[in-house]
């Protein structure tokens, strides 16, 4: 997460490796650590699905219409598929912002 190109926009980048080739995974940044079930940072529409290439890698960037946080806990959550959004296949706690 870092400030975006406009005020009140946060750019969020996600890079995945060792995933199943051809997979398509919804993902979001959530408030709180993994497992806390915090609210989505921004809106669901801010995050396009992550597509995994033939090498098991995927990269995606989202521009979220919210000011970049300077404090608090956040995590990135990757879901199994659009048809199975209840199953989390990956979650990572984001490091707190540098002060």
Biopython code that builds the backbone (N, CA, C, O; Angstrom):
import numpy as np
from Bio.PDB.StructureBuilder import StructureBuilder

atoms = [
    (1, "UNK", "N", (0.850, -1.167, 0.000)),
    (1, "UNK", "CA", (0.000, 0.000, 0.000)),
    (1, "UNK", "C", (0.896, 1.230, 0.000)),
    (1, "UNK", "O", (1.873, 1.320, 0.743)),
    (2, "UNK", "N", (0.527, 2.171, -0.858)),
    (2, "UNK", "CA", (1.257, 3.437, -0.906)),
    (2, "UNK", "C", (0.346, 4.496, -1.504)),
    (2, "UNK", "O", (-0.647, 4.166, -2.153)),
    (3, "UNK", "N", (0.675, 5.767, -1.292)),
    (3, "UNK", "CA", (-0.165, 6.811, -1.872)),
    (3, "UNK", "C", (-0.262, 6.647, -3.388)),
    (3, "UNK", "O", (0.722, 6.331, -4.058)),
    (4, "UNK", "N", (-1.471, 6.870, -3.915)),
    (4, "UNK", "CA", (-1.699, 6.776, -5.349)),
    (4, "UNK", "C", (-1.341, 8.061, -6.055)),
    (4, "UNK", "O", (-0.766, 8.971, -5.458)),
    (5, "UNK", "N", (-1.679, 8.133, -7.315)),
    (5, "UNK", "CA", (-1.340, 9.289, -8.137)),
    (5, "UNK", "C", (-2.235, 10.496, -7.864)),
    (5, "UNK", "O", (-1.910, 11.607, -8.282)),
    (6, "UNK", "N", (-3.357, 10.296, -7.170)),
    (6, "UNK", "CA", (-4.269, 11.382, -6.825)),
    (6, "UNK", "C", (-4.448, 11.437, -5.313)),
    (6, "UNK", "O", (-4.208, 10.451, -4.617)),
    (7, "UNK", "N", (-4.872, 12.596, -4.809)),
    (7, "UNK", "CA", (-5.176, 12.714, -3.386)),
    (7, "UNK", "C", (-6.296, 11.753, -3.025)),
    (7, "UNK", "O", (-7.184, 11.493, -3.837)),
    (8, "UNK", "N", (-6.256, 11.236, -1.835)),
    (8, "UNK", "CA", (-7.285, 10.334, -1.317)),
    (8, "UNK", "C", (-7.415, 9.045, -2.126)),
    (8, "UNK", "O", (-8.490, 8.447, -2.170)),
    (9, "UNK", "N", (-6.325, 8.613, -2.768)),
    (9, "UNK", "CA", (-6.277, 7.325, -3.459)),
    (9, "UNK", "C", (-5.061, 6.564, -2.947)),
    (9, "UNK", "O", (-3.974, 7.123, -2.809)),
    (10, "UNK", "N", (-5.264, 5.277, -2.668)),
    (10, "UNK", "CA", (-4.185, 4.399, -2.232)),
    (10, "UNK", "C", (-3.972, 3.331, -3.296)),
    (10, "UNK", "O", (-4.925, 2.683, -3.729)),
    (11, "UNK", "N", (-2.728, 3.148, -3.717)),
    (11, "UNK", "CA", (-2.381, 2.092, -4.663)),
    (11, "UNK", "C", (-1.979, 0.853, -3.856)),
    (11, "UNK", "O", (-1.121, 0.922, -2.976)),
    (12, "UNK", "N", (-2.611, -0.267, -4.168)),
    (12, "UNK", "CA", (-2.339, -1.528, -3.473)),
    (12, "UNK", "C", (-1.860, -2.531, -4.517)),
    (12, "UNK", "O", (-2.544, -2.770, -5.512)),
    (13, "UNK", "N", (-0.689, -3.116, -4.293)),
    (13, "UNK", "CA", (-0.141, -4.103, -5.222)),
    (13, "UNK", "C", (-0.083, -5.462, -4.557)),
    (13, "UNK", "O", (0.221, -5.575, -3.369)),
    (14, "UNK", "N", (-0.378, -6.494, -5.335)),
    (14, "UNK", "CA", (-0.348, -7.871, -4.856)),
    (14, "UNK", "C", (0.441, -8.708, -5.848)),
    (14, "UNK", "O", (0.203, -8.642, -7.054)),
    (15, "UNK", "N", (1.382, -9.496, -5.339)),
    (15, "UNK", "CA", (2.159, -10.429, -6.145)),
    (15, "UNK", "C", (2.077, -11.794, -5.484)),
    (15, "UNK", "O", (2.321, -11.928, -4.285)),
    (16, "UNK", "N", (1.729, -12.814, -6.274)),
    (16, "UNK", "CA", (1.560, -14.177, -5.773)),
    (16, "UNK", "C", (2.474, -15.099, -6.573)),
    (16, "UNK", "O", (2.651, -14.910, -7.777)),
    (17, "UNK", "N", (3.050, -16.087, -5.914)),
    (17, "UNK", "CA", (3.834, -17.127, -6.580)),
    (17, "UNK", "C", (3.406, -18.484, -6.037)),
    (17, "UNK", "O", (2.802, -18.570, -4.968)),
    (18, "UNK", "N", (3.720, -19.538, -6.774)),
    (18, "UNK", "CA", (3.415, -20.920, -6.378)),
    (18, "UNK", "C", (1.921, -21.202, -6.272)),
    (18, "UNK", "O", (1.496, -22.009, -5.445)),
    (19, "UNK", "N", (1.133, -20.547, -7.098)),
    (19, "UNK", "CA", (-0.315, -20.781, -7.131)),
    (19, "UNK", "C", (-0.638, -21.741, -8.281)),
    (19, "UNK", "O", (0.208, -22.011, -9.133)),
    (20, "UNK", "N", (-1.847, -22.241, -8.292)),
    (20, "UNK", "CA", (-2.275, -23.154, -9.350)),
    (20, "UNK", "C", (-2.444, -22.374, -10.655)),
    (20, "UNK", "O", (-3.229, -21.427, -10.711)),
    (21, "UNK", "N", (-1.708, -22.766, -11.713)),
    (21, "UNK", "CA", (-1.833, -22.066, -12.995)),
    (21, "UNK", "C", (-3.287, -22.031, -13.471)),
    (21, "UNK", "O", (-4.029, -23.005, -13.345)),
    (22, "UNK", "N", (-3.663, -20.879, -14.020)),
    (22, "UNK", "CA", (-5.011, -20.703, -14.554)),
    (22, "UNK", "C", (-6.045, -20.259, -13.534)),
    (22, "UNK", "O", (-7.183, -19.960, -13.897)),
    (23, "UNK", "N", (-5.666, -20.212, -12.266)),
    (23, "UNK", "CA", (-6.610, -19.792, -11.231)),
    (23, "UNK", "C", (-6.993, -18.331, -11.365)),
    (23, "UNK", "O", (-6.219, -17.515, -11.866)),
    (24, "UNK", "N", (-8.186, -18.014, -10.914)),
    (24, "UNK", "CA", (-8.677, -16.632, -10.864)),
    (24, "UNK", "C", (-9.185, -16.415, -9.449)),
    (24, "UNK", "O", (-10.111, -17.093, -9.005)),
    (25, "UNK", "N", (-8.576, -15.466, -8.740)),
    (25, "UNK", "CA", (-8.853, -15.299, -7.319)),
    (25, "UNK", "C", (-9.269, -13.868, -6.975)),
    (25, "UNK", "O", (-8.506, -12.930, -7.208)),
    (26, "UNK", "N", (-10.456, -13.696, -6.432)),
    (26, "UNK", "CA", (-10.807, -12.391, -5.863)),
    (26, "UNK", "C", (-9.877, -12.094, -4.683)),
    (26, "UNK", "O", (-9.401, -13.014, -4.018)),
    (27, "UNK", "N", (-9.628, -10.842, -4.432)),
    (27, "UNK", "CA", (-8.782, -10.453, -3.307)),
    (27, "UNK", "C", (-9.178, -9.066, -2.838)),
    (27, "UNK", "O", (-9.804, -8.299, -3.570)),
    (28, "UNK", "N", (-8.802, -8.756, -1.603)),
    (28, "UNK", "CA", (-9.111, -7.452, -1.004)),
    (28, "UNK", "C", (-8.130, -7.189, 0.126)),
    (28, "UNK", "O", (-7.517, -8.109, 0.667)),
    (29, "UNK", "N", (-7.996, -5.922, 0.469)),
    (29, "UNK", "CA", (-7.319, -5.542, 1.704)),
    (29, "UNK", "C", (-8.405, -5.337, 2.752)),
    (29, "UNK", "O", (-9.426, -4.703, 2.487)),
    (30, "UNK", "N", (-8.178, -5.877, 3.937)),
    (30, "UNK", "CA", (-9.126, -5.752, 5.040)),
    (30, "UNK", "C", (-8.473, -5.018, 6.194)),
    (30, "UNK", "O", (-7.257, -5.082, 6.380)),
    (31, "UNK", "N", (-9.286, -4.327, 6.962)),
    (31, "UNK", "CA", (-8.814, -3.723, 8.212)),
    (31, "UNK", "C", (-8.651, -4.846, 9.222)),
    (31, "UNK", "O", (-9.507, -5.723, 9.327)),
    (32, "UNK", "N", (-7.564, -4.819, 9.957)),
    (32, "UNK", "CA", (-7.289, -5.856, 10.950)),
    (32, "UNK", "C", (-6.360, -6.924, 10.405)),
    (32, "UNK", "O", (-6.111, -7.003, 9.202)),
    (33, "UNK", "N", (-5.861, -7.731, 11.304)),
    (33, "UNK", "CA", (-4.945, -8.812, 10.966)),
    (33, "UNK", "C", (-5.708, -9.990, 10.367)),
    (33, "UNK", "O", (-6.936, -10.034, 10.434)),
    (34, "UNK", "N", (-4.990, -10.933, 9.786)),
    (34, "UNK", "CA", (-5.604, -12.138, 9.225)),
    (34, "UNK", "C", (-6.470, -12.814, 10.282)),
    (34, "UNK", "O", (-6.068, -12.957, 11.437)),
    (35, "UNK", "N", (-7.667, -13.228, 9.867)),
    (35, "UNK", "CA", (-8.585, -13.906, 10.755)),
    (35, "UNK", "C", (-9.486, -12.996, 11.561)),
    (35, "UNK", "O", (-10.401, -13.476, 12.231)),
    (36, "UNK", "N", (-9.252, -11.693, 11.516)),
    (36, "UNK", "CA", (-10.058, -10.759, 12.306)),
    (36, "UNK", "C", (-11.392, -10.431, 11.633)),
    (36, "UNK", "O", (-12.284, -9.876, 12.274)),
    (37, "UNK", "N", (-11.538, -10.765, 10.357)),
    (37, "UNK", "CA", (-12.761, -10.484, 9.602)),
    (37, "UNK", "C", (-13.134, -9.010, 9.609)),
    (37, "UNK", "O", (-14.306, -8.653, 9.731)),
    (38, "UNK", "N", (-12.118, -8.157, 9.477)),
    (38, "UNK", "CA", (-12.359, -6.722, 9.429)),
    (38, "UNK", "C", (-13.002, -6.297, 8.121)),
    (38, "UNK", "O", (-13.077, -7.080, 7.174)),
    (39, "UNK", "N", (-13.462, -5.069, 8.072)),
    (39, "UNK", "CA", (-14.128, -4.552, 6.883)),
    (39, "UNK", "C", (-13.136, -4.363, 5.735)),
    (39, "UNK", "O", (-11.927, -4.266, 5.948)),
    (40, "UNK", "N", (-13.668, -4.314, 4.525)),
    (40, "UNK", "CA", (-12.856, -4.110, 3.333)),
    (40, "UNK", "C", (-12.340, -2.677, 3.328)),
    (40, "UNK", "O", (-13.083, -1.741, 3.622)),
    (41, "UNK", "N", (-11.065, -2.512, 2.992)),
    (41, "UNK", "CA", (-10.469, -1.194, 2.810)),
    (41, "UNK", "C", (-10.877, -0.729, 1.413)),
    (41, "UNK", "O", (-10.402, -1.272, 0.416)),
    (42, "UNK", "N", (-11.746, 0.264, 1.339)),
    (42, "UNK", "CA", (-12.299, 0.710, 0.064)),
    (42, "UNK", "C", (-13.582, -0.041, -0.216)),
    (42, "UNK", "O", (-14.344, -0.351, 0.700)),
    (43, "UNK", "N", (-13.818, -0.333, -1.489)),
    (43, "UNK", "CA", (-15.019, -1.073, -1.882)),
    (43, "UNK", "C", (-14.607, -2.340, -2.625)),
    (43, "UNK", "O", (-13.490, -2.438, -3.134)),
    (44, "UNK", "N", (-15.511, -3.300, -2.681)),
    (44, "UNK", "CA", (-15.246, -4.531, -3.429)),
    (44, "UNK", "C", (-14.903, -4.222, -4.882)),
    (44, "UNK", "O", (-14.065, -4.895, -5.482)),
    (45, "UNK", "N", (-15.547, -3.212, -5.444)),
    (45, "UNK", "CA", (-15.330, -2.862, -6.846)),
    (45, "UNK", "C", (-13.914, -2.346, -7.118)),
    (45, "UNK", "O", (-13.492, -2.295, -8.273)),
    (46, "UNK", "N", (-13.183, -1.966, -6.077)),
    (46, "UNK", "CA", (-11.815, -1.464, -6.253)),
    (46, "UNK", "C", (-10.841, -2.563, -6.656)),
    (46, "UNK", "O", (-9.772, -2.276, -7.194)),
    (47, "UNK", "N", (-11.200, -3.820, -6.402)),
    (47, "UNK", "CA", (-10.272, -4.940, -6.568)),
    (47, "UNK", "C", (-10.704, -5.857, -7.711)),
    (47, "UNK", "O", (-11.734, -6.524, -7.617)),
    (48, "UNK", "N", (-9.920, -5.890, -8.788)),
    (48, "UNK", "CA", (-10.168, -6.834, -9.890)),
    (48, "UNK", "C", (-9.549, -8.180, -9.512)),
    (48, "UNK", "O", (-8.559, -8.236, -8.783)),
    (49, "UNK", "N", (-10.137, -9.247, -10.011)),
    (49, "UNK", "CA", (-9.652, -10.588, -9.685)),
    (49, "UNK", "C", (-8.210, -10.783, -10.165)),
    (49, "UNK", "O", (-7.805, -10.271, -11.208)),
    (50, "UNK", "N", (-7.464, -11.531, -9.380)),
    (50, "UNK", "CA", (-6.078, -11.876, -9.670)),
    (50, "UNK", "C", (-6.054, -13.111, -10.557)),
    (50, "UNK", "O", (-6.629, -14.138, -10.198)),
    (51, "UNK", "N", (-5.395, -13.028, -11.714)),
    (51, "UNK", "CA", (-5.304, -14.155, -12.646)),
    (51, "UNK", "C", (-3.902, -14.751, -12.559)),
    (51, "UNK", "O", (-2.902, -14.036, -12.629)),
    (52, "UNK", "N", (-3.848, -16.060, -12.406)),
    (52, "UNK", "CA", (-2.577, -16.765, -12.251)),
    (52, "UNK", "C", (-2.106, -17.248, -13.624)),
    (52, "UNK", "O", (-2.878, -17.849, -14.371)),
    (53, "UNK", "N", (-0.836, -16.985, -13.953)),
    (53, "UNK", "CA", (-0.309, -17.383, -15.259)),
    (53, "UNK", "C", (0.170, -18.841, -15.243)),
    (53, "UNK", "O", (0.031, -19.538, -14.238)),
    (54, "UNK", "N", (0.729, -19.285, -16.356)),
    (54, "UNK", "CA", (1.160, -20.675, -16.503)),
    (54, "UNK", "C", (2.314, -21.042, -15.568)),
    (54, "UNK", "O", (2.553, -22.223, -15.315)),
    (55, "UNK", "N", (3.030, -20.040, -15.053)),
    (55, "UNK", "CA", (4.136, -20.283, -14.118)),
    (55, "UNK", "C", (3.690, -20.241, -12.657)),
    (55, "UNK", "O", (4.520, -20.355, -11.755)),
    (56, "UNK", "N", (2.389, -20.078, -12.417)),
    (56, "UNK", "CA", (1.888, -20.027, -11.048)),
    (56, "UNK", "C", (2.071, -18.678, -10.378)),
    (56, "UNK", "O", (2.056, -18.580, -9.151)),
    (57, "UNK", "N", (2.242, -17.638, -11.182)),
    (57, "UNK", "CA", (2.429, -16.289, -10.644)),
    (57, "UNK", "C", (1.276, -15.389, -11.070)),
    (57, "UNK", "O", (0.654, -15.593, -12.113)),
    (58, "UNK", "N", (1.014, -14.405, -10.248)),
    (58, "UNK", "CA", (-0.005, -13.420, -10.578)),
    (58, "UNK", "C", (0.326, -12.089, -9.930)),
    (58, "UNK", "O", (0.871, -12.048, -8.828)),
    (59, "UNK", "N", (-0.001, -11.004, -10.608)),
    (59, "UNK", "CA", (0.222, -9.649, -10.090)),
    (59, "UNK", "C", (-0.992, -8.802, -10.408)),
    (59, "UNK", "O", (-1.591, -8.930, -11.476)),
    (60, "UNK", "N", (-1.349, -7.939, -9.478)),
    (60, "UNK", "CA", (-2.492, -7.057, -9.684)),
    (60, "UNK", "C", (-2.285, -5.802, -8.838)),
    (60, "UNK", "O", (-1.686, -5.852, -7.764)),
    (61, "UNK", "N", (-2.788, -4.690, -9.339)),
    (61, "UNK", "CA", (-2.775, -3.435, -8.596)),
    (61, "UNK", "C", (-4.200, -2.909, -8.529)),
    (61, "UNK", "O", (-4.947, -2.970, -9.505)),
    (62, "UNK", "N", (-4.563, -2.394, -7.369)),
    (62, "UNK", "CA", (-5.874, -1.771, -7.182)),
    (62, "UNK", "C", (-5.657, -0.325, -6.753)),
    (62, "UNK", "O", (-4.769, -0.035, -5.951)),
    (63, "UNK", "N", (-6.463, 0.570, -7.284)),
    (63, "UNK", "CA", (-6.464, 1.962, -6.844)),
    (63, "UNK", "C", (-7.717, 2.163, -6.015)),
    (63, "UNK", "O", (-8.832, 2.173, -6.537)),
    (64, "UNK", "N", (-7.517, 2.320, -4.723)),
    (64, "UNK", "CA", (-8.610, 2.395, -3.759)),
    (64, "UNK", "C", (-8.872, 3.855, -3.405)),
    (64, "UNK", "O", (-7.948, 4.595, -3.068)),
    (65, "UNK", "N", (-10.122, 4.260, -3.482)),
    (65, "UNK", "CA", (-10.500, 5.647, -3.206)),
    (65, "UNK", "C", (-10.593, 5.898, -1.704)),
    (65, "UNK", "O", (-11.662, 6.188, -1.168)),
    (66, "UNK", "N", (-9.463, 5.780, -1.054)),
    (66, "UNK", "CA", (-9.335, 6.104, 0.370)),
    (66, "UNK", "C", (-7.923, 6.628, 0.600)),
    (66, "UNK", "O", (-6.976, 6.240, -0.084)),
    (67, "UNK", "N", (-7.809, 7.514, 1.573)),
    (67, "UNK", "CA", (-6.500, 8.047, 1.938)),
    (67, "UNK", "C", (-5.614, 6.912, 2.457)),
    (67, "UNK", "O", (-6.089, 6.031, 3.173)),
    (68, "UNK", "N", (-4.346, 6.932, 2.101)),
    (68, "UNK", "CA", (-3.409, 5.909, 2.555)),
    (68, "UNK", "C", (-3.297, 5.961, 4.076)),
    (68, "UNK", "O", (-3.005, 7.017, 4.636)),
    (69, "UNK", "N", (-3.524, 4.836, 4.748)),
    (69, "UNK", "CA", (-3.480, 4.845, 6.207)),
    (69, "UNK", "C", (-2.070, 5.126, 6.738)),
    (69, "UNK", "O", (-1.069, 4.774, 6.115)),
    (70, "UNK", "N", (-2.029, 5.757, 7.880)),
    (70, "UNK", "CA", (-0.748, 6.014, 8.546)),
    (70, "UNK", "C", (-0.649, 5.267, 9.863)),
    (70, "UNK", "O", (0.365, 5.353, 10.556)),
    (71, "UNK", "N", (-1.701, 4.533, 10.213)),
    (71, "UNK", "CA", (-1.684, 3.702, 11.418)),
    (71, "UNK", "C", (-2.736, 2.606, 11.265)),
    (71, "UNK", "O", (-3.596, 2.676, 10.387)),
    (72, "UNK", "N", (-2.660, 1.612, 12.115)),
    (72, "UNK", "CA", (-3.657, 0.547, 12.119)),
    (72, "UNK", "C", (-3.142, -0.745, 11.520)),
    (72, "UNK", "O", (-2.073, -0.788, 10.910)),
    (73, "UNK", "N", (-3.922, -1.795, 11.707)),
    (73, "UNK", "CA", (-3.594, -3.125, 11.201)),
    (73, "UNK", "C", (-4.393, -3.400, 9.940)),
    (73, "UNK", "O", (-5.583, -3.095, 9.867)),
    (74, "UNK", "N", (-3.729, -3.980, 8.945)),
    (74, "UNK", "CA", (-4.347, -4.316, 7.670)),
    (74, "UNK", "C", (-3.811, -5.661, 7.199)),
    (74, "UNK", "O", (-2.699, -6.054, 7.550)),
    (75, "UNK", "N", (-4.610, -6.360, 6.403)),
    (75, "UNK", "CA", (-4.167, -7.628, 5.825)),
    (75, "UNK", "C", (-4.719, -7.740, 4.412)),
    (75, "UNK", "O", (-5.753, -7.157, 4.086)),
    (76, "UNK", "N", (-4.016, -8.498, 3.581)),
    (76, "UNK", "CA", (-4.502, -8.786, 2.232)),
    (76, "UNK", "C", (-5.044, -10.212, 2.247)),
    (76, "UNK", "O", (-4.388, -11.132, 2.736)),
    (77, "UNK", "N", (-6.246, -10.384, 1.704)),
    (77, "UNK", "CA", (-6.938, -11.673, 1.734)),
    (77, "UNK", "C", (-7.213, -12.106, 0.294)),
    (77, "UNK", "O", (-7.759, -11.341, -0.501)),
    (78, "UNK", "N", (-6.825, -13.350, -0.031)),
    (78, "UNK", "CA", (-7.051, -13.927, -1.352)),
    (78, "UNK", "C", (-8.046, -15.073, -1.184)),
    (78, "UNK", "O", (-7.858, -15.953, -0.344)),
    (79, "UNK", "N", (-9.105, -15.052, -1.993)),
    (79, "UNK", "CA", (-10.174, -16.043, -1.890)),
    (79, "UNK", "C", (-10.040, -17.115, -2.972)),
    (79, "UNK", "O", (-9.378, -16.894, -3.986)),
    (80, "UNK", "N", (-10.665, -18.273, -2.760)),
    (80, "UNK", "CA", (-10.555, -19.412, -3.670)),
    (80, "UNK", "C", (-11.047, -19.064, -5.077)),
    (80, "UNK", "O", (-10.357, -19.337, -6.059)),
    (81, "UNK", "N", (-12.226, -18.469, -5.176)),
    (81, "UNK", "CA", (-12.795, -18.116, -6.483)),
    (81, "UNK", "C", (-14.027, -17.248, -6.257)),
    (81, "UNK", "O", (-14.498, -17.097, -5.130)),
    (82, "UNK", "N", (-14.540, -16.680, -7.345)),
    (82, "UNK", "CA", (-15.770, -15.893, -7.239)),
    (82, "UNK", "C", (-16.933, -16.778, -6.806)),
    (82, "UNK", "O", (-17.842, -16.312, -6.120)),
    (83, "UNK", "N", (-16.913, -18.058, -7.203)),
    (83, "UNK", "CA", (-17.976, -18.994, -6.824)),
    (83, "UNK", "C", (-17.807, -19.500, -5.394)),
    (83, "UNK", "O", (-18.741, -20.059, -4.818)),
    (84, "UNK", "N", (-16.622, -19.307, -4.821)),
    (84, "UNK", "CA", (-16.332, -19.789, -3.468)),
    (84, "UNK", "C", (-15.620, -18.695, -2.665)),
    (84, "UNK", "O", (-14.473, -18.873, -2.257)),
    (85, "UNK", "N", (-16.303, -17.556, -2.437)),
    (85, "UNK", "CA", (-15.654, -16.437, -1.759)),
    (85, "UNK", "C", (-15.515, -16.605, -0.246)),
    (85, "UNK", "O", (-14.908, -15.763, 0.417)),
    (86, "UNK", "N", (-16.068, -17.678, 0.300)),
    (86, "UNK", "CA", (-15.944, -17.907, 1.739)),
    (86, "UNK", "C", (-14.604, -18.540, 2.106)),
    (86, "UNK", "O", (-14.167, -18.459, 3.253)),
    (87, "UNK", "N", (-13.949, -19.176, 1.118)),
    (87, "UNK", "CA", (-12.709, -19.891, 1.386)),
    (87, "UNK", "C", (-11.514, -18.999, 1.114)),
    (87, "UNK", "O", (-11.306, -18.556, -0.016)),
    (88, "UNK", "N", (-10.733, -18.738, 2.143)),
    (88, "UNK", "CA", (-9.511, -17.946, 2.035)),
    (88, "UNK", "C", (-8.373, -18.899, 1.697)),
    (88, "UNK", "O", (-8.139, -19.868, 2.419)),
    (89, "UNK", "N", (-7.655, -18.627, 0.590)),
    (89, "UNK", "CA", (-6.530, -19.475, 0.212)),
    (89, "UNK", "C", (-5.187, -18.858, 0.595)),
    (89, "UNK", "O", (-4.164, -19.543, 0.620)),
    (90, "UNK", "N", (-5.198, -17.571, 0.890)),
    (90, "UNK", "CA", (-3.972, -16.906, 1.339)),
    (90, "UNK", "C", (-4.366, -15.648, 2.108)),
    (90, "UNK", "O", (-5.358, -14.990, 1.796)),
    (91, "UNK", "N", (-3.568, -15.338, 3.109)),
    (91, "UNK", "CA", (-3.762, -14.099, 3.868)),
    (91, "UNK", "C", (-2.399, -13.653, 4.364)),
    (91, "UNK", "O", (-1.594, -14.467, 4.816)),
    (92, "UNK", "N", (-2.150, -12.372, 4.278)),
    (92, "UNK", "CA", (-0.881, -11.828, 4.761)),
    (92, "UNK", "C", (-1.109, -10.533, 5.510)),
    (92, "UNK", "O", (-1.790, -9.628, 5.028)),
    (93, "UNK", "N", (-0.531, -10.456, 6.692)),
    (93, "UNK", "CA", (-0.607, -9.223, 7.468)),
    (93, "UNK", "C", (0.362, -8.217, 6.866)),
    (93, "UNK", "O", (1.509, -8.546, 6.566)),
    (94, "UNK", "N", (-0.110, -6.991, 6.693)),
    (94, "UNK", "CA", (0.746, -5.940, 6.166)),
    (94, "UNK", "C", (1.538, -5.316, 7.300)),
    (94, "UNK", "O", (1.048, -5.188, 8.422)),
    (95, "UNK", "N", (2.758, -4.932, 6.995)),
    (95, "UNK", "CA", (3.594, -4.278, 8.000)),
    (95, "UNK", "C", (3.010, -2.916, 8.326)),
    (95, "UNK", "O", (2.457, -2.253, 7.448)),
    (96, "UNK", "N", (3.125, -2.489, 9.584)),
    (96, "UNK", "CA", (2.579, -1.170, 9.926)),
    (96, "UNK", "C", (3.331, -0.076, 9.162)),
    (96, "UNK", "O", (4.511, -0.233, 8.846)),
    (97, "UNK", "N", (2.647, 1.023, 8.870)),
    (97, "UNK", "CA", (3.300, 2.120, 8.143)),
    (97, "UNK", "C", (4.479, 2.656, 8.932)),
    (97, "UNK", "O", (4.456, 2.699, 10.162)),
    (98, "UNK", "N", (5.521, 3.067, 8.198)),
    (98, "UNK", "CA", (6.691, 3.689, 8.838)),
    (98, "UNK", "C", (6.299, 5.074, 9.313)),
    (98, "UNK", "O", (5.562, 5.789, 8.635)),
    (99, "UNK", "N", (6.790, 5.444, 10.465)),
    (99, "UNK", "CA", (6.461, 6.775, 11.008)),
    (99, "UNK", "C", (7.661, 7.651, 11.004)),
    (99, "UNK", "O", (7.584, 8.806, 11.422)),
]
sb = StructureBuilder()
sb.init_structure("model")
sb.init_model(0)
sb.init_chain("A")
sb.init_seg("    ")
for serial, (resi, resn, name, xyz) in enumerate(atoms, 1):
    if name == "N":
        sb.init_residue(resn, " ", resi, " ")
    sb.init_atom(name, np.array(xyz, "f"), 0.0, 1.0, " ", f" {name:<3s}", serial, name[0])
structure = sb.get_structure()
